[in-house]
């Protein structure tokens, strides 16, 4: 059995190797599909327009022979023509600029295809220029990796601290009924057919609220909708088990949501953020899952009565406020770090395109530095 990589293993500039499949390859197949250091793998097809063409290099991260599946395209540099790292940078540009997407074809699933891939045009600079581009981009990529690690580490610290904090409450605080401190708030909308209505949705995994394009009352049809207000705790009852819980932010005014997005406020005057954080812990997610019977997906609808009848552990108000302040500070730091990472990634894309298009030229004097480092 030989391990092989498939589309699921290839991200934009990185490989996900925690789930590598194996299969039998004949000696001829192994020879044809075996990867070499520096090979660039490109996701050949995807149902998502944002995923087709994602590219990353193989650098022998796993020992022994590793092959690839035909759901991937393999690019390999040509000695004397292209630098070993240039193919990766060009493929990443082709993904980020949409060139791979534009070359792809298909209705439900886009496919690049080897024929269309070979037909794509490349503005190929001289080898010395390629090496300068590769070296500069390698330095930027290292910074991206370093900042990505910082984001992942801080997110890990936050998750562990959340889990241990709320687990401690369950061990030191008497249980109370959730419905005694959290109450559902309904603000029915009287729908007018010609009026415009702005709706919200809730992302899974605690990723917050998003707003939708306005629709007319006629477009709402027979759907019952309710006003939401900043500070409401909102749950998507279809994907509660997946952590679709959020607080309506202060900037969202005059929006509504369907009956699938019930809103809650504290009955005791406390801050609902305490429960938003709780529902992001494994214990909180388990409670939402236990209250969402069914198989999977849309068959798992939250039983709101069961949820409000469930036991929770609520410390004294002063402790709640301290915990909320701590996690808001961690959340703000994590948001700022993610923003810095996103800006760096955007800078990387702009810089790469400018280098490939020769809008920015790296001076020849840079070659002396490369030789010195080598």
N, C-alpha and C positions, 0 to 999 in steps of 0.2 A: 504493500500500500504506500502510495506517495502523497504527501501533502500538496494541496494546490490552492491558489488564491482565486477568488471570484469577486464580483462587483461589490458584495457586502464588505469585503476587506479593504476597499480602496476609498479613501477620503481625499479631500483637497489638500495635498501636501503631506499626508500621513497615511500609514497603514494601520488597520485595526486587526491585530493578530491574535485576539483572545478566542476566536472561533474559526479555526482553520480546518476545513474538511480534508478527507483523504479518499483516494480511489485508486483502482488499478490502472496503470499506464503500461502499454506494451513498450518494449525497448525503443521502437521507432517513435512512438508518441512522446516518450520521455525525452528523447533527443530533440524533438520538435518544440515541445512546450516547456522545456527546462529553462528556468530563469538564470540570468547572469547578473552579477553586480552592475548597477547602473542602468539596468533595464527600466523603462518607464511604463507603468501600467495605467491605462485609461478606461474608465467605465464606459463600455460601448453603447449601452442602452439603459433607459430608465423611464418609468412612468412620470417622474417629476422633471419638469423642464429645468429645474434648478440643480439637478444632480447629474444629468448626462454629461459625460466628459470630465468628471473629476479625475485628477491625475496625481500619482505619487511614484517615487522611485523605489526599486528593490535594492537593498544594500546588504543582502545575506543576513537578515535579522534572525532567521531560523537556520539551524545546522542541517547539512545534507542537501539532497536534491529537493527542490520545490518547483512545482509547475504552475501553470495558470490555465484557467478555463476560457472557453471561447466567448464568454460574456465580457471579456476584457480585450482591449487592443494593446499590443506591445510595441513600443518604440525603442529603437536601439541606435546609438550614435554610430556614424560611419568614420572609421579612422582616417585622419587626414582631411576630413570634410567638416565634421561637427564634433564639438567638445562633448565629453561624456555627460557633463552637467547641463549643457545647453538644451538638450532634448527635453529635460524636465521643466526648465524655465519656459520654453516655448509652449509645452503642453499645458502648463498651469495658466499661461496667458490665454491660450485658446479656450480654456474652461471659463476663466474669470471674465473675459471679454465677450463671451457668448459665441465665439467662432465655431466651437464644436456644436453648440446647440443649433446654430444656423445651418451647419452642414448636415445635421441629422434629418431623418425623415420618419414619418409614422403618424398615426392618429392617436391612439391611446398610449402607446409606448414609443418613444423616440429611439431610433437606432442610428448611430453614425455609420457603421459598416466600413469594412476595410477598403472597399473601392473608393468611397467618398473621402475617407481619411487620407488615402494616398494622393487624391486629387487636390487636397488643400495646398494653398501657396504659402511658402515660407520666405520671409526676407532674411536671407542668411548672410550675416556679416563675416569678415575674415576670422580665422581661428583665434588670432590674438585678441580681437574685439570680443569674441564669444567668451574667452577665458576671463576677460575683465568683467563682463556682465555676470558670469557665473560667480565670480569671487565676491563682487559687491552684493549680489542677491543672497549669497550664502550667509553673509554677515547679517543682513536684514532678517533672514529666516531664523537664524540663531536667536536673535532678539525676540522674534515672534514666539519661538518655542519656549524661551525663558519666561516670557510674560504669561504664556498659556499655562505653564507649570505653576506660576504664582496664583493665577485665578483658580486652578484646580485645587491647590493646597488650601487657599482661603475658604473655598466652598466646602472642602472636606472638614476643616476646623469648625465652620459654622454648623454643619450637619451633625457632627459628633457632639458639639456643645448643646445644640437643640435637643438631641435625643437624651443626653444624660440629665439635662435640666428638667425636662418633663417626666422622665422616668423617676427622678428623685421625688417629684411631687406625688407620684402614684404610690410611693413607699412611705411618705411622711404626712400626707394630707388625707382627711376623710373624704370618701366619695360622695358626690352629690349628683342629682339628676341634671343633665345638660339643659333640659327645657326650663329649669328653674332659674337659669342665668342667661339663657339665650332664647330670644323669641322671634318668630317669623313676623315680618312686617309686609303688609300688602297695600299697595297704592294703585288701585285699578285705573286704567286709562280708558276714558270715554273716546272711542275711536271715531274720527270724522273721515269719511272716504277721501276727501280731497286734500287733507292735511298731510304734511310730511312728518315722519317719525324716525328718530335716530335710535338705533338699538346697540346693545353691547353683547359681547360674547366673552367666555372665560377660557383661557388656555389651560391645558393639563399641566401637571407637574409644578404647580404653583407659579406659573409664568405670567400671571396677571390678567388684566382686562384688555380687550381690544374693542374698537368701535367699528361699526359696519356702515355702509353707505345708506343714506336715508331712503326710506320707501314711503309710498303713500298709504293712507289707511286702507284703501282698496287693495293695495298689494299685500297688506297683512292678512287679508282674507278673514276667516273666522277665528284666527288665533287670538287668544286672550293675552294681553300684555299689561305690564305693571311698571310704574315709574320706579327708577332707582335713584338713589341720592348718594353723594360723596360720603364715605365712611361706612356704607353698608357692607356687611359680609355677604358675598354672593357665592352660591354653590351651583354648579352645573350638575343636575341630578342624574344625567345620563353617564357622565364621566367623573363623578365624585370619587369613585374607587381609584381613579388615576390622578387624584390630586387636583382636580379642577375647582379650586377654591381661591377667592381673591377678595380684596377690598376695593370698592369703587374709589378711584383716586379723586383728589380735590378738583382737578381740571375737567372732570366729566359731569356736565350739567345738562338737564333736559333730555336725558336718555331713558329708554325703557328696555324691558326684556320680557321674554315669554314666560309662561308658567314653569318652564323647565329651568329657570334661573331664580329660585326663591331667594329673598333677601332677609337678613337677620340683623338684629341689634341686641345689645346687652340689656337684659331686664333689670340688672342691679346697678346700672350706671357705669359699669366698667368699660374697658377698651376692648373692642372686638378683635383687635390685632392679637390678643393673647390666644384666641382660638385659631386664627389664621396660621400662626406659628405652630400651634399644636397639631393642626391637620397636615402640616408638612413633615412631621416626624413619622417614623415607621409605625408607632403605636396609633397615631392619629389616622394614618392611611389604612391601617388594619381595621379600625373602627368604621371608617367610611365603607370599606370593602365588605365587612360583616353586615352592614345595613343596606347593601346593594345586592340583593339575591339575583341569581340568574347565571347564564353561561359566560358570555363575554360581550363586549361592545355595547350595542344599543339594547341588548337584552338585560343589562345590569342597571336597573333604575333604583336610585336611592329611595329607601323607605323613610320619609322624613319623620314620621311618628316614632319609628324605632330609634332613629338617631337621637331625637330629643328625649327619649326615655332612657338613653344610655348613661352609665355613670362616667363622670369626669372628676378630675382632682384640681381644685381651685385654691391656691394659697391666699394669704392675706393680701388686701389691695396694694399695700406698699411693695410687697414682693412682686406682684404682677407688674407694677409700673417699672420696677428695676429691671425685670426680665425683658419687658417690651423695649425699654431704652437700650439695653445691651444688644438685642438682636436687630434693632433698627440701625444702630451704629455699624454693626457687622454688615448688614445689608447695604448700607450706603457705601461702605468701603469696597464691597464686592462689586457694586454697580459702577463705581468710579473706575475700578481696575478693569472691568469688562469694557467700559467705554474707551479706556486707553488702548486696550488690545484691538478693539474694532477700528480705532483711528489708525493704529499701526498697520493693520491688515489693508486698510484702504490706501494708505501711503505706499505700501508694498506694491499693490496692483498698479497704481498710477506710475510709480517709478519704473516698474518692469516694462509697461507699455511704452514709456518714453525711451527707454534704453533699446528696446527691440525695434522701434520705429526710427531710431537714430535722432530723435528730438533732443536727447541728451547724449553727449559723447564723453566717454571716460578718456582722459588724455593718455597719450602713449607713455608718459612718464610713470604711469601706474604699473607698467610691466616690470620696471626695476624693483618695485616693492614686492610684486609677486615672486620674482626670482630670489629676492632676499629671504622671503618667508619660506620658499621651497628649500 
